[in-house]
Amino acid sequence: MSSAVRVRFAPSPTGYLHIGGARTALFNWLYAKHTDGTLVLRIEDTDRARNTQKAAQAICDGLRWLGLGWDEGPEAGGDFGPYFQSEREAIYQSYLDKLRAADRVYDDAGSVRFRFAREKVVVDDVICGRIDFDMTSAETNPDMTIRRPDGSWIFHFVNVVDDIEMKISHVIRGEDHLSNTPKHVQLYRAFAAPPPRFAHIPLILNKDGSKMSKRDQGASLNNYIDGGYLPEAVRNYLCLLGWSPKDNREKIDVEEVVRLFELEKVHRKNAAFDLDKCTWLNGEYVRELGDERFHDLARQALEKAGIDLSKFSPDYVRAALETCKGKFKIFSELPGYCGFYFKDDFEYNADGVAKHFVPENTPLLLAVRAAFAALENFDAVNLETALKATAADLGVKVGALVHPTRLAVTGSNAGPSLYHLLEILGREKVLARIDGALRRF
């Protein structure tokens, strides 16, 4: 593969990184890696009214979270900067001067317009194929504004100038830009510059077939960063939005995606976004986490939810978290799943109370309490033996004791293995919680 491949991700910093933008960045990154090419990050911040430094930082942070480093751009430097369009004014002015000298622009009510050549433009897109655009009519394709009356530049102009200056070989972007491409090709021709290869990737749609907007569920990358997702899982899922390894695999290491990724294999049809599928895939990655990273992320999730772990010994915290492995899909679910380990003032599940905290269960819970209090060794094996023996003595099924016991000590109908969580909580706390439930209900 030639190392001359140069691709770019060029977001506008008007908000947080959209999942569609993240997927575009990913596909550019994958192609750069696959070809031993170069990925350029360029911040298109010419919209003075809407662009913010905070949004630009959020884009950089989001890309880093996904593991998508860039070879040139903000913080990385490079030979083709500046990489913020707001700092490239002199370059744009020089290119405008070239167009004026060639009589390809004219002034119109304070703005500057580019004079289209009235011709047909053929775009040979790597993904979409050959497309003919008829630009012969000024009615359907009026001359294009490239500079506003306030002096700010229009996207189409600066986009092309920067791609020429930065020697971009392939423009990989969303299919919503396909209709802009003949305008861009005309600018390349006006500058006597060879256009790049264009590859327009399919749009991301909601389940109902509507185009995904910034307000839709799962649209902002921040939802995943804040919601306890793993970056490698989100990145894996984004790979599958418009591309696949052809063997129905859904969980695939990024190194293998890099090896297999070719623009010609990107799907032509639009991609359907399914947050449930992304969440399921995240659960598969969580299940395989190494101990240290699992415990580190788990502690972060609990502390983010306001749980003060400093009150508990490291051994206690670690033992508690061990019972949660493989039991949840995203880390934001963890505080609700195991918060009972770290606070006594939990709420009881209302359905559980109605079903299990009934008068006829009071003798059962008292019997369980007595059996637990009498144990010499308060460990999982002895706890299980005692509870099953108590059920046999009372002539009831084991479940008749398990459910009210779990509800009494955790407030929930479901959770980690009962006998292990009882051992971790310890005799004193377990008996106190059973007493509390008996008093209250």
Phi, psi and chi 1 to 4 in degrees:
 res  aa     phi    psi   chi1   chi2   chi3   chi4
   1 MET       -  142.9  -68.1  -82.7 -176.5      -
   2 SER   -76.2  140.2  168.4      -      -      -
   3 SER   -82.9    3.9   60.8      -      -      -
   4 ALA   -79.1   -2.9      -      -      -      -
   5 VAL   -66.6  123.5  166.8      -      -      -
   6 ARG  -130.8  118.3  -71.1  177.6   59.1   82.9
   7 VAL  -119.4  165.8  -64.7      -      -      -
   8 ARG  -142.9  148.6   48.0   70.6  164.6  179.1
   9 PHE  -113.7  124.2  177.6   53.5      -      -
  10 ALA  -129.9   74.1      -      -      -      -
  11 PRO   -79.6  156.5   31.8  -35.4      -      -
  12 SER   -97.1  128.1  -63.2      -      -      -
  13 PRO   -82.9   71.3   30.8  -33.3      -      -
  14 THR  -109.3    1.9   56.1      -      -      -
  15 GLY   175.0 -167.8      -      -      -      -
  16 TYR   -72.9  163.6  -63.8  114.0      -      -
  17 LEU   -67.6  120.9 -172.1   56.0      -      -
  18 HIS   -76.2  151.4 -178.1  -91.1      -      -
  19 ILE   -63.3  -30.9 -156.0   74.8      -      -
  20 GLY   -67.5  -41.2      -      -      -      -
  21 GLY   -64.4  -39.8      -      -      -      -
  22 ALA   -62.6  -40.2      -      -      -      -
  23 ARG   -66.4  -39.2 -165.2  -89.9  -51.6 -102.9
  24 THR   -62.4  -44.8  -61.7      -      -      -
  25 ALA   -59.9  -42.9      -      -      -      -
  26 LEU   -61.6  -46.4  172.0   61.9      -      -
  27 PHE   -65.0  -37.0  -81.3   25.4      -      -
  28 ASN   -64.4  -43.7  -84.5  -81.8      -      -
  29 TRP   -62.0  -45.5 -177.7   86.8      -      -
  30 LEU   -60.9  -42.7  -72.8  169.0      -      -
  31 TYR   -68.8  -38.6 -169.8   62.5      -      -
  32 ALA   -62.1  -43.9      -      -      -      -
  33 LYS   -66.4  -42.2  -68.5  -70.7 -176.8 -172.7
  34 HIS   -63.1  -33.6  178.9   75.5      -      -
  35 THR  -102.8    6.2   58.4      -      -      -
  36 ASP    56.1   37.8  -68.1  -35.4      -      -
  37 GLY   -95.1 -163.0      -      -      -      -
  38 THR  -122.9  131.7  -60.8      -      -      -
  39 LEU  -104.3  124.2  172.9   61.2      -      -
  40 VAL  -104.7  132.3  177.9      -      -      -
  41 LEU  -102.5  121.7  174.9   61.3      -      -
  42 ARG  -125.5  130.1 -178.1  173.1   76.5 -133.0
  43 ILE   -96.9  114.1  -55.1  -63.0      -      -
  44 GLU   -90.7   83.3  -60.9 -161.0  -24.0      -
  45 ASP  -109.9   43.6   60.3  -16.6      -      -
  46 THR   -82.8  -14.6   55.3      -      -      -
  47 ASP   -81.7   91.2 -170.9  -22.1      -      -
  48 ARG   -61.8  -31.2  -61.7  166.9 -174.5  167.6
  49 ALA   -73.9  -30.7      -      -      -      -
  50 ARG  -110.1  -20.4  -62.1  173.2   62.4 -142.2
  51 ASN   -80.2  140.8  -63.8  159.8      -      -
  52 THR  -135.6  152.2   67.5      -      -      -
  53 GLN   -66.3  -34.8 -179.5   57.3   42.7      -
  54 LYS   -61.5  -41.6 -178.1  179.7  178.0 -175.8
  55 ALA   -68.3  -38.2      -      -      -      -
  56 ALA   -61.8  -41.1      -      -      -      -
  57 GLN   -66.0  -38.0 -170.6   61.7   51.5      -
  58 ALA   -64.0  -36.6      -      -      -      -
  59 ILE   -64.6  -48.1  -71.3  168.0      -      -
  60 CYS   -61.2  -43.5  -67.9      -      -      -
  61 ASP   -64.5  -40.0  -69.3  -14.2      -      -
  62 GLY   -64.7  -42.7      -      -      -      -
  63 LEU   -63.3  -42.2  -67.2  175.1      -      -
  64 ARG   -64.2  -40.2  -93.9 -166.8  -63.3  -91.8
  65 TRP   -59.8  -39.2 -178.0   79.4      -      -
  66 LEU   -75.0   -9.1  -83.2  171.8      -      -
  67 GLY    82.9   21.1      -      -      -      -
  68 LEU  -101.6   83.9  -53.2 -177.7      -      -
  69 GLY   -75.5  156.6      -      -      -      -
  70 TRP  -118.2  150.6   50.4   96.7      -      -
  71 ASP   -85.2  -32.6  -56.8  -61.4      -      -
  72 GLU  -135.8  148.6  -64.6  177.3   18.8      -
  73 GLY   138.6 -166.4      -      -      -      -
  74 PRO   -53.2  135.2  -25.2   33.9      -      -
  75 GLU    74.3  -22.7  -58.5  171.1   20.4      -
  76 ALA   -97.8  -25.6      -      -      -      -
  77 GLY    76.5 -164.0      -      -      -      -
  78 GLY   144.0  172.2      -      -      -      -
  79 ASP   -89.0   -2.0  -63.5  -27.2      -      -
  80 PHE  -121.7   22.6  -60.8   92.9      -      -
  81 GLY   -77.1 -176.9      -      -      -      -
  82 PRO   -64.8  158.6  -14.4   28.1      -      -
  83 TYR  -104.6    6.8  -65.8   95.8      -      -
  84 PHE  -107.3  126.4  -75.7   85.8      -      -
  85 GLN   -60.9  -28.8  -74.5 -173.7  -24.6      -
  86 SER   -63.2  -16.1   57.6      -      -      -
  87 GLU  -102.7   10.3  -60.4  171.1    8.9      -
  88 ARG  -114.9   23.8  -62.6  174.5   63.3   82.5
  89 GLU   -54.7  -46.1  178.3   69.8   27.4      -
  90 ALA   -62.6  -35.9      -      -      -      -
  91 ILE   -64.8  -45.0  -62.8  170.3      -      -
  92 TYR   -64.6  -39.2  -56.2  141.5      -      -
  93 GLN   -63.5  -39.6 -174.4   60.2   54.6      -
  94 SER   -65.8  -36.2   70.8      -      -      -
  95 TYR   -72.3  -35.0  -87.9   76.1      -      -
  96 LEU   -62.9  -40.0  178.3   58.7      -      -
  97 ASP   -60.8  -37.6  -68.0  -16.6      -      -
  98 LYS   -62.6  -41.4  -69.7  178.5 -174.0  178.4
  99 LEU   -67.8  -37.5  -66.8  179.1      -      -
 100 ARG   -63.4  -43.1  -79.4 -160.4 -170.7  -78.5
 101 ALA   -63.2  -29.3      -      -      -      -
 102 ALA   -92.8    4.9      -      -      -      -
 103 ASP    58.6   39.8 -165.7   29.2      -      -
 104 ARG  -103.8    0.9  -68.0  -57.7  -60.1  -87.1
 105 VAL  -133.0  158.9  -65.7      -      -      -
 106 TYR  -150.2  157.8   58.5   92.3      -      -
 107 ASP   -86.6  140.9  -63.8  -39.3      -      -
 108 ASP  -147.6  103.9  177.4   23.7      -      -
 109 ALA    53.5   41.5      -      -      -      -
 110 GLY    92.0  -17.8      -      -      -      -
 111 SER   -97.2  168.8   64.6      -      -      -
 112 VAL  -114.3  129.3  178.5      -      -      -
 113 ARG  -112.6  144.1  -75.8 -177.2  174.8  -89.7
 114 PHE   -92.5  130.5  172.7   67.5      -      -
 115 ARG   -86.7  109.1 -157.6 -171.4  -52.2  -85.2
 116 PHE   -67.4  143.7  -77.7  131.8      -      -
 117 ALA   -75.6  131.7      -      -      -      -
 118 ARG   -83.8   88.5  -66.6  -56.7  160.6 -168.9
 119 GLU  -151.7  173.1   60.3 -172.4   12.9      -
 120 LYS   -91.7  140.8  -68.1 -174.3  176.6 -179.6
 121 VAL  -117.9  126.4  175.0      -      -      -
 122 VAL  -103.6  125.9  176.6      -      -      -
 123 VAL  -112.0  121.4  175.1      -      -      -
 124 ASP   -99.6   88.0 -171.8   14.7      -      -
 125 ASP   -82.4  136.7 -169.4  -85.7      -      -
 126 VAL   -60.7  -35.5  179.2      -      -      -
 127 ILE   -99.1  -45.5  -63.1  167.0      -      -
 128 CYS   -86.6  -11.9  -59.5      -      -      -
 129 GLY    86.3 -165.4      -      -      -      -
 130 ARG   -80.2  126.7  178.8 -171.9  168.2   99.0
 131 ILE  -130.2  130.1  -55.5  172.6      -      -
 132 ASP   -97.8  126.6  -65.6  -40.1      -      -
 133 PHE  -113.9  124.9  -66.1   92.3      -      -
 134 ASP   -94.4  109.8 -172.9  -11.1      -      -
 135 MET  -111.7   24.3  -58.7 -169.3   71.3      -
 136 THR   -75.2  -21.2   56.0      -      -      -
 137 SER   -98.6  125.5  168.5      -      -      -
 138 ALA   -72.4  -19.1      -      -      -      -
 139 GLU   -73.2  -44.8  -74.9 -171.5   16.2      -
 140 THR   -86.2  -23.6   53.3      -      -      -
 141 ASN  -132.7   73.6  -72.9  -75.3      -      -
 142 PRO   -64.5  156.3   23.4  -32.6      -      -
 143 ASP   -53.0  145.6  -70.8  -20.4      -      -
 144 MET   -96.7  130.4  174.0  174.0   63.0      -
 145 THR   -68.4  132.0  -62.0      -      -      -
 146 ILE  -118.3  -13.2   60.0  173.8      -      -
 147 ARG  -143.5  131.7 -165.5  172.0 -163.2  175.4
 148 ARG   -79.3  165.1  -58.5 -178.6 -174.7   91.2
 149 PRO   -58.9  -28.0  -26.9   35.4      -      -
 150 ASP   -81.6    2.7   66.5    0.9      -      -
 151 GLY    93.3   -7.9      -      -      -      -
 152 SER   -78.6  153.0   61.5      -      -      -
 153 TRP   -93.1  148.3  -58.7   97.0      -      -
 154 ILE   -84.1  144.1  -65.5  -68.0      -      -
 155 PHE   -47.3  -48.7  151.6   78.8      -      -
 156 HIS   -56.2  -42.5  -56.4  -70.3      -      -
 157 PHE   -69.4  -54.7  176.8   73.0      -      -
 158 VAL   -68.0  -30.3  -66.7      -      -      -
 159 ASN   -60.8  -47.2 -175.7  -85.7      -      -
 160 VAL   -69.5  -44.5  168.1      -      -      -
 161 VAL   -56.6  -46.6  168.7      -      -      -
 162 ASP   -65.7  -39.0  -73.1  -16.8      -      -
 163 ASP   -66.0  -34.0  -75.9  -12.8      -      -
 164 ILE   -67.4  -51.5  -67.3  171.1      -      -
 165 GLU   -62.6  -35.2  -75.9  -75.4  -56.8      -
 166 MET   -91.1    5.5  -64.3  179.3 -177.6      -
 167 LYS    56.6   43.5  -57.2 -172.4 -174.4  -54.8
 168 ILE   -71.6  127.2  -61.0  -56.1      -      -
 169 SER   -94.0  -30.2   65.9      -      -      -
 170 HIS  -135.9  128.0  -67.2   71.3      -      -
 171 VAL  -103.9  108.5  169.4      -      -      -
 172 ILE  -108.4  113.2  -55.0  166.9      -      -
 173 ARG  -151.2  175.1   59.6 -170.9  179.1 -171.6
 174 GLY   -67.4  151.4      -      -      -      -
 175 GLU   -63.5  -18.0 -163.4  179.4  -46.0      -
 176 ASP   -65.4  -14.6   48.3  -22.2      -      -
 177 HIS   -91.8   -1.9  -76.2  -67.0      -      -
 178 LEU   -59.0  -40.8 -173.7   58.1      -      -
 179 SER   -68.8  -19.0   60.2      -      -      -
 180 ASN   -80.3  -19.0  -64.3  -32.1      -      -
 181 THR   -60.3  -42.3  -53.6      -      -      -
 182 PRO   -62.5  -31.7   19.4  -32.2      -      -
 183 LYS   -64.1  -41.6  -57.8  172.8 -175.2  175.8
 184 HIS   -68.6  -39.4  -62.3  175.7      -      -
 185 VAL   -61.1  -39.1  169.0      -      -      -
 186 GLN   -63.3  -37.7  -73.3 -126.8   12.1      -
 187 LEU   -65.6  -43.0  -78.2  167.2      -      -
 188 TYR   -56.2  -45.5  -79.2  104.4      -      -
 189 ARG   -63.3  -40.2  -70.9  176.4 -179.4  171.8
 190 ALA   -62.9  -30.8      -      -      -      -
 191 PHE   -92.0    4.5  -67.3  125.1      -      -
 192 ALA    54.1   38.9      -      -      -      -
 193 ALA  -113.0  136.9      -      -      -      -
 194 PRO   -67.9  131.0   24.1  -31.8      -      -
 195 PRO   -70.7  155.8   24.6  -30.9      -      -
 196 PRO   -74.2  172.2   30.2  -35.3      -      -
 197 ARG   -76.2  132.3  -69.5  -60.0  -49.2  -83.8
 198 PHE   -99.9  140.0  -69.1   99.6      -      -
 199 ALA  -140.3  104.7      -      -      -      -
 200 HIS   -97.9  115.1  -72.3   87.3      -      -
 201 ILE   -85.7  151.2   56.9 -177.7      -      -
 202 PRO   -62.0  152.4   23.0  -33.7      -      -
 203 LEU   -70.4  156.7  -60.9  179.9      -      -
 204 ILE   -98.6  123.9  -62.1  176.9      -      -
 205 LEU  -111.0  155.1  -55.3 -179.1      -      -
 206 ASN   -72.6  170.8  -67.6  -49.7      -      -
 207 LYS   -57.7  -32.4  -81.2 -175.2  177.4  179.3
 208 ASP   -83.0    3.5   63.3    3.8      -      -
 209 GLY    91.5   -3.6      -      -      -      -
 210 SER   -80.6  152.8   61.6      -      -      -
 211 LYS   -67.2  137.1 -176.3 -177.7  173.0 -174.8
 212 MET   -72.7  124.4 -163.5  174.6 -162.4      -
 213 SER  -105.9  173.4   76.1      -      -      -
 214 LYS   -64.8  -19.1  -69.7 -175.9  176.7 -179.3
 215 ARG   -93.1   -7.7  -68.4  173.6  -64.3  -81.3
 216 ASP   -75.4  155.8  -70.6  -37.2      -      -
 217 GLN   -60.0  130.8 -175.0 -173.8   31.6      -
 218 GLY    82.4    6.2      -      -      -      -
 219 ALA   -77.4  -33.0      -      -      -      -
 220 SER   -93.4  132.6  169.7      -      -      -
 221 LEU   -60.2  -27.9 -170.6   67.8      -      -
 222 ASN   -61.3  -27.9  -86.5   41.5      -      -
 223 ASN   -60.2  -33.5  -67.1  -16.6      -      -
 224 TYR   -82.4  -39.7  -56.8   87.7      -      -
 225 ILE   -63.5  -45.2  -62.4  172.5      -      -
 226 ASP   -80.1  -21.8  -63.5  -22.5      -      -
 227 GLY   -90.6    5.1      -      -      -      -
 228 GLY    85.5   24.5      -      -      -      -
 229 TYR   -86.7  158.3  -73.8   78.1      -      -
 230 LEU   -93.5  134.9  -63.2  174.3      -      -
 231 PRO   -59.4  -36.6   14.5  -26.6      -      -
 232 GLU   -68.0  -29.1   58.0  -92.4   38.7      -
 233 ALA   -74.0  -43.4      -      -      -      -
 234 VAL   -64.1  -42.2  176.6      -      -      -
 235 ARG   -62.1  -43.2 -174.4  178.0   59.2 -150.8
 236 ASN   -58.5  -46.4 -175.1  156.7      -      -
 237 TYR   -64.3  -40.3 -178.9   66.7      -      -
 238 LEU   -63.6  -32.3  -69.9  177.9      -      -
 239 CYS   -58.4  -33.2  -72.9      -      -      -
 240 LEU   -83.6   -3.4  -55.6  175.9      -      -
 241 LEU   -90.1   79.9  -66.5  177.7      -      -
 242 GLY   113.1   -1.4      -      -      -      -
 243 TRP  -149.3  155.1  176.6   88.9      -      -
 244 SER  -154.6  157.8   70.6      -      -      -
 245 PRO   -79.6    5.5   27.6  -33.0      -      -
 246 LYS    73.6    5.2  -58.6  -63.2 -176.9 -169.7
 247 ASP  -126.6   22.6   55.0    8.8      -      -
 248 ASN    66.7    8.6  -66.8  -36.1      -      -
 249 ARG   -71.3  145.2  -88.9 -177.6  -57.7  163.1
 250 GLU  -114.6  -30.9  -66.5 -179.0  -44.4      -
 251 LYS   -98.9  116.6 -173.7  174.0 -176.6  -65.3
 252 ILE  -146.5  131.6  177.9  168.6      -      -
 253 ASP   -65.2  144.9  -70.5  -20.3      -      -
 254 VAL   -64.2  -31.0   71.9      -      -      -
 255 GLU   -61.5  -37.6  -68.8   80.3   10.5      -
 256 GLU   -73.1  -36.2 -171.1  171.7   -0.5      -
 257 VAL   -60.0  -45.3  180.0      -      -      -
 258 VAL   -55.8  -43.4  166.9      -      -      -
 259 ARG   -65.3  -37.3 -176.8  173.5   62.0   78.9
 260 LEU   -90.9  -16.6  -63.0  172.3      -      -
 261 PHE   -71.9  123.0 -171.2   84.5      -      -
 262 GLU  -137.1  140.4  -65.1  174.5    9.7      -
 263 LEU   -61.0  -34.1  -70.2  175.0      -      -
 264 GLU   -64.2  -18.7  -68.4   80.5    2.5      -
 265 LYS   -97.3    2.0  -67.2  179.7  180.0  175.3
 266 VAL   -71.3  136.1  173.4      -      -      -
 267 HIS   -67.3  149.4  -57.2  160.6      -      -
 268 ARG   -81.8  -34.2  179.8   68.4 -177.8   86.7
 269 LYS   -81.8  158.8   66.4  175.5 -175.1  174.9
 270 ASN   -64.8  153.8  -68.2  -33.7      -      -
 271 ALA  -100.1  135.6      -      -      -      -
 272 ALA   -94.6  125.0      -      -      -      -
 273 PHE   -87.0  130.9 -177.6   82.5      -      -
 274 ASP  -132.5  100.8 -174.4  -15.5      -      -
 275 LEU   -63.0  -34.0 -174.8   59.4      -      -
 276 ASP   -62.2  -39.4  -68.6  -23.3      -      -
 277 LYS   -67.9  -40.3 -172.6  172.9  177.2  179.7
 278 CYS   -62.4  -41.6 -179.0      -      -      -
 279 THR   -66.2  -41.3  -57.7      -      -      -
 280 TRP   -59.9  -46.4  166.0   81.8      -      -
 281 LEU   -62.1  -37.3 -170.3   58.2      -      -
 282 ASN   -60.8  -41.3 -162.8   80.0      -      -
 283 GLY   -59.9  -36.4      -      -      -      -
 284 GLU   -64.5  -39.0  -63.4  -58.9  -63.5      -
 285 TYR   -70.9  -39.6  -84.8   89.6      -      -
 286 VAL   -60.6  -39.9  170.6      -      -      -
 287 ARG   -59.9  -28.9 -163.7 -172.6  -48.4  -83.0
 288 GLU   -99.4    4.8  -64.6  178.8    3.6      -
 289 LEU   -63.3  143.3  -77.2  177.0      -      -
 290 GLY   -69.4  159.8      -      -      -      -
 291 ASP   -55.7  -49.5  -73.5  -12.4      -      -
 292 GLU   -64.3  -45.2  -74.5  -48.5  -53.6      -
 293 ARG   -67.7  -39.1 -172.5  160.3  173.6 -128.0
 294 PHE   -58.4  -49.7  173.9   82.5      -      -
 295 HIS   -67.2  -36.3  -74.7  -76.5      -      -
 296 ASP   -64.1  -47.9 -173.3   42.4      -      -
 297 LEU   -68.0  -35.9  -68.8  170.2      -      -
 298 ALA   -65.0  -44.4      -      -      -      -
 299 ARG   -61.4  -41.7  -76.5 -170.3  -70.4  -94.8
 300 GLN   -60.6  -42.2  -70.9  177.5   32.9      -
 301 ALA   -64.6  -40.8      -      -      -      -
 302 LEU   -68.5  -43.3  -66.5  173.4      -      -
 303 GLU   -67.5  -33.9  -73.5  166.6   -8.5      -
 304 LYS   -64.2  -29.1 -171.2  174.3 -179.0 -179.6
 305 ALA   -86.0    6.2      -      -      -      -
 306 GLY    90.0   12.4      -      -      -      -
 307 ILE   -89.8  121.7  -64.7  172.5      -      -
 308 ASP   -88.5  101.1 -176.4    1.4      -      -
 309 LEU   -78.2  -12.2  -62.3  179.8      -      -
 310 SER   -66.9  -15.9   66.5      -      -      -
 311 LYS   -77.6   -9.3  -62.5  176.2 -179.1  176.0
 312 PHE  -121.1  151.5  -54.8   90.3      -      -
 313 SER   -69.9  149.5   74.1      -      -      -
 314 PRO   -55.7  -36.2  -25.9   34.5      -      -
 315 ASP   -66.0  -40.1  -72.4  -15.0      -      -
 316 TYR   -64.2  -47.2  176.5   84.4      -      -
 317 VAL   -60.6  -45.7  174.5      -      -      -
 318 ARG   -63.3  -44.4 -179.3  168.1  -74.9  -87.3
 319 ALA   -62.5  -40.3      -      -      -      -
 320 ALA   -63.0  -45.5      -      -      -      -
 321 LEU   -68.3  -30.6  -66.6  176.7      -      -
 322 GLU   -59.6  -31.6  -80.6  -65.1  -40.8      -
 323 THR   -75.3   -6.6   65.9      -      -      -
 324 CYS  -101.8   -9.3  -55.7      -      -      -
 325 LYS   -59.2  132.7  -85.7 -170.3  169.5  177.8
 326 GLY    74.3    9.0      -      -      -      -
 327 LYS  -108.6   -1.7  -57.0  -66.5 -179.4   65.3
 328 PHE  -145.2  162.8   62.0   91.3      -      -
 329 LYS  -101.7  -37.3  -64.9 -174.4  177.3   72.3
 330 ILE  -130.8  148.8   51.8  178.2      -      -
 331 PHE   -66.6  -20.9  -82.8   93.0      -      -
 332 SER   -68.8  -15.3   56.7      -      -      -
 333 GLU   -80.0  -17.6  -64.2  171.7  -13.4      -
 334 LEU   -63.7  -45.1 -173.6   59.7      -      -
 335 PRO   -56.8  -38.3  -27.6   37.0      -      -
 336 GLY   -72.0  -26.3      -      -      -      -
 337 TYR   -81.0  -38.6 -175.0   77.3      -      -
 338 CYS  -129.5   16.0   74.6      -      -      -
 339 GLY   -59.5  -24.8      -      -      -      -
 340 PHE   -61.6  -23.1   66.9   85.8      -      -
 341 TYR   -65.5  -25.5  -80.7  120.0      -      -
 342 PHE  -116.7    2.4  -50.9  104.4      -      -
 343 LYS  -151.8  143.5   54.3 -174.5  180.0 -178.0
 344 ASP   -94.2  -16.9  -64.7  -44.4      -      -
 345 ASP   -96.6   46.3   58.5  -18.7      -      -
 346 PHE   -79.9  160.6   47.6   76.7      -      -
 347 GLU   -83.2  146.6  -66.2  -68.7  -40.3      -
 348 TYR   -91.2  137.9  -66.6   90.6      -      -
 349 ASN   -59.5  123.7  177.1  -83.5      -      -
 350 ALA   -62.9  -42.0      -      -      -      -
 351 ASP   -64.6  -38.7  -69.2  -21.5      -      -
 352 GLY   -64.2  -41.6      -      -      -      -
 353 VAL   -60.1  -46.6  168.4      -      -      -
 354 ALA   -63.4  -31.6      -      -      -      -
 355 LYS   -89.8  -39.2 -172.4  173.4 -178.1 -179.3
 356 HIS  -109.3  -27.7  -58.1  -59.3      -      -
 357 PHE   -93.5   67.8  -74.9  171.6      -      -
 358 VAL  -114.0  157.0  -69.8      -      -      -
 359 PRO   -51.9  -40.5  -28.6   35.5      -      -
 360 GLU   -68.1  -14.0   54.1  -93.2   33.1      -
 361 ASN   -90.7   -8.9  -82.7   -1.7      -      -
 362 THR   -60.1  -46.7  -60.7      -      -      -
 363 PRO   -61.4  -33.1  -17.8   27.9      -      -
 364 LEU   -65.2  -45.8  -54.5 -175.2      -      -
 365 LEU   -67.6  -35.9 -154.7   47.7      -      -
 366 LEU   -64.3  -38.4  -76.1  167.1      -      -
 367 ALA   -67.1  -40.6      -      -      -      -
 368 VAL   -62.2  -44.2  169.7      -      -      -
 369 ARG   -59.0  -45.2 -171.8 -155.5 -175.4  -75.9
 370 ALA   -63.0  -41.0      -      -      -      -
 371 ALA   -65.3  -41.6      -      -      -      -
 372 PHE   -67.6  -39.0  -73.1  173.9      -      -
 373 ALA   -65.8  -28.8      -      -      -      -
 374 ALA   -84.7   -8.2      -      -      -      -
 375 LEU   -67.0  138.4  -79.1  176.9      -      -
 376 GLU   -80.4  -45.2 -171.1  171.1  -28.5      -
 377 ASN  -111.9  117.1  -66.5  -44.9      -      -
 378 PHE   -92.5   68.0 -157.4   80.5      -      -
 379 ASP  -122.0  170.4   57.4   44.0      -      -
 380 ALA   -58.0  -42.3      -      -      -      -
 381 VAL   -63.8  -48.5  173.1      -      -      -
 382 ASN   -68.6  -34.9  -75.1  -60.3      -      -
 383 LEU   -63.5  -42.6  -75.3  160.3      -      -
 384 GLU   -65.3  -44.4 -178.0  175.0    5.6      -
 385 THR   -60.2  -44.7  -58.7      -      -      -
 386 ALA   -64.3  -41.8      -      -      -      -
 387 LEU   -67.7  -41.0 -170.8  133.6      -      -
 388 LYS   -68.3  -36.6  -72.3  179.8  175.1  177.8
 389 ALA   -66.0  -38.3      -      -      -      -
 390 THR   -64.3  -41.3  -56.3      -      -      -
 391 ALA   -62.0  -42.6      -      -      -      -
 392 ALA   -63.4  -42.8      -      -      -      -
 393 ASP   -62.0  -37.2  -70.0  -15.8      -      -
 394 LEU   -84.9  -10.4  -64.3  170.8      -      -
 395 GLY    71.7   33.5      -      -      -      -
 396 VAL  -124.2  164.2  -62.7      -      -      -
 397 LYS   -71.4  153.2  -68.3 -178.6  177.7  179.3
 398 VAL   -57.4  -38.9  174.3      -      -      -
 399 GLY   -57.7  -29.1      -      -      -      -
 400 ALA   -65.0  -21.5      -      -      -      -
 401 LEU   -99.8  -36.1  -57.1 -173.3      -      -
 402 VAL   -60.2  -47.8  165.4      -      -      -
 403 HIS   -66.1  -50.3  -62.9  -56.3      -      -
 404 PRO   -66.0  -30.8   14.9  -25.0      -      -
 405 THR   -66.1  -47.7  -58.9      -      -      -
 406 ARG   -59.1  -45.8  176.5 -175.1  -67.2  -79.7
 407 LEU   -61.6  -40.1 -171.4   62.4      -      -
 408 ALA   -65.4  -38.1      -      -      -      -
 409 VAL   -96.3  -16.4  -62.1      -      -      -
 410 THR  -123.2  -18.4   70.9      -      -      -
 411 GLY    82.0    0.6      -      -      -      -
 412 SER  -125.3  160.7  176.6      -      -      -
 413 ASN   -87.5  -14.8  -66.2  -29.2      -      -
 414 ALA  -140.4  162.6      -      -      -      -
 415 GLY   158.2 -161.1      -      -      -      -
 416 PRO   -62.0  168.0  -20.6   32.3      -      -
 417 SER   -49.1  124.0  159.1      -      -      -
 418 LEU   -57.3  -48.3  176.5   63.5      -      -
 419 TYR   -68.3  -34.5  -52.6  112.0      -      -
 420 HIS   -71.0  -40.2  -71.2   97.2      -      -
 421 LEU   -69.1  -32.6   74.3   84.3      -      -
 422 LEU   -64.3  -42.4  -68.3  170.7      -      -
 423 GLU   -62.4  -42.6  177.3 -178.2  -19.1      -
 424 ILE   -67.8  -42.8  -68.9  162.3      -      -
 425 LEU   -62.4  -37.1  -74.8  170.5      -      -
 426 GLY    90.7  156.8      -      -      -      -
 427 ARG   -55.2  -50.0 -175.4 -163.8  -47.5  -89.1
 428 GLU   -59.2  -46.7 -174.8  179.4  -24.3      -
 429 LYS   -69.8  -39.4 -166.6  166.9  -77.1 -169.9
 430 VAL   -63.1  -47.7  167.1      -      -      -
 431 LEU   -65.2  -40.0  -63.1 -178.5      -      -
 432 ALA   -62.7  -38.7      -      -      -      -
 433 ARG   -72.6  -37.3  -70.5 -174.3 -179.9 -175.6
 434 ILE   -63.1  -42.1  -68.2  173.9      -      -
 435 ASP   -60.9  -42.7  -69.8  -19.7      -      -
 436 GLY   -61.6  -42.4      -      -      -      -
 437 ALA   -66.3  -40.8      -      -      -      -
 438 LEU   -63.3  -42.5  -73.2  166.6      -      -
 439 ARG   -63.1  -42.6  -81.9 -164.2  -54.0  -87.5
 440 ARG   -75.3  -35.2 -175.1  165.8  171.5 -172.9
 441 PHE  -116.7      -  -61.9  104.6      -      -
